[in-house]
Amino acid sequence: MSPSRNLRMRALALYASRLRRSRLRAVFHERIAGRVAGLSPGKWIIDVGCGPGLLGARISSMIPRSRIVGVDMDPRMALIARDGTKVDVIVATSTALPFRSRSVDVAVSSASLKDWGDRIGGLREVQRVLKAEGTGLVFEFVTIGPEAEPDGFRLRYGFLSDLLRRLARYVIPFSLGDASRLAKLVGGELRAEPDLGVIEIRLRPI
């Protein structure tokens, strides 16, 4: 392995380790997994932009009979997810999901939407793969505007999570208005999670 590739792997491993210890991500993933379980899905759930696979592992523990497949565009992150959680992971992008149309019961995504190069294309691709009765749940942190500053956030989730939340506004700005425009363009339903500074876009199949 080249020095640069080794450095990249170490950085990703450190990122995954921090997420595993994050109280914010634990609460966030618990909430999402509970919502997925409440949909009474069939056996196929995909996690788009799965990162280290922590959400997929949490869903699996809550719905053990479901099949969960993570999708991430970074093969090194996919490797970390497979090794760390034993969740199946496929290397692909949000705009080219390697699944048949109308084949997936639930598609979920957590905190990766603002990183998608083509957000509309990714949301429509999620809609494409959903079964006729399927549901897409796309969650993202709001980084700018009043919704990005929940009361008591630092006290509940710690200094580091609060610092990263504040820095995100300069790196990847994403507002409630941005989320609203995306939801309207794809016919999705928008709701806010004020205590986390998070939005959910609920999608139906195309």
PyMOL commands that set and color helices and strands:
alter all, ss='L'
color gray80, all
select helices_A, chain A and resi 3-21+23-38+54-62+75-85+113-115+119-129+146-148+153-157+159-171+176-186
alter helices_A, ss='H'
color red, helices_A
select strands_A, chain A and resi 44-48+67-72+88-91+104-110+130-141+189-193+198-203
alter strands_A, ss='S'
color yellow, strands_A
deselect
rebuild
show_as cartoon
